[in-house]
Amino acid sequence: MARIVSVQTGVVRPLMVGARRVLSAIGKTPVGGAVAVGPLGLAGDEQADPAYHGGLDKAVYAYPVEHLPTWQRLRRERGVSMFDEPLPFGFVGENLSVEGLRESEVWIGDEWVIGDLVLRVTAPREPCSKFNAVTGLPDAGRLMVDTCNCGWYLAVAQPGTVQAGQDIVVRPGRRGMTVAQAFLAKRAKHIR
């Protein structure tokens, strides 16, 4: 059974990416209770670079909690973190931390019914330099590409509310391509 484990929002603030100071809202923190979700995403959530994040087709970003232990292990092995505590939800900038769904099982065009809210899977997330900065791993983007642990974007098909603990009912779409297949196709295009 798939479910929402945690819901996160973030605000735009400065982030150091190498020697550059940029604006980013990748730092998401958990919120309690029901959060309103409209056509452009969760109430209280911001995006700094609408060319790559946000908008109607990328209103919400979901990420499987099953991937977090991998990032925790990599950070520990490379000396970025000395602690063995689980990574916080929102660590990779996700709005929805989900359990029970992975990139190879999620299809572009599927709809998620979560109470009164309906979301539609639109695209895999592509890593950027901001992702490297927040993980503390200079090659985190490459690692995300190599493992296909990217998560995915969702459009809001029907506004509503979302909160931690809710079940996700998947309503199948056309089923032409999974998120993993779409991500690998984009990767192959960039390698050529």
Buried (B, 14 or more C-beta within 10 A) or exposed (E): EBBBBBBBBBEBEEBEBEEEEBEBBBBBEBBEEBBEBEEBBBEEBBBBBEEEBBBEEBBBBBBBBEBBEEBBEBBEEEEBBEEEEEBEBBBBBBBBBBBBBBBEBBBBBBBBBBBEBBBBBBBBBBBBBBBBBBBBBEEBBEBBBEEBBBBBBBBBBEBBBBBBEBEBEBEEEEEEBBBBBBBBEBBEEEEE
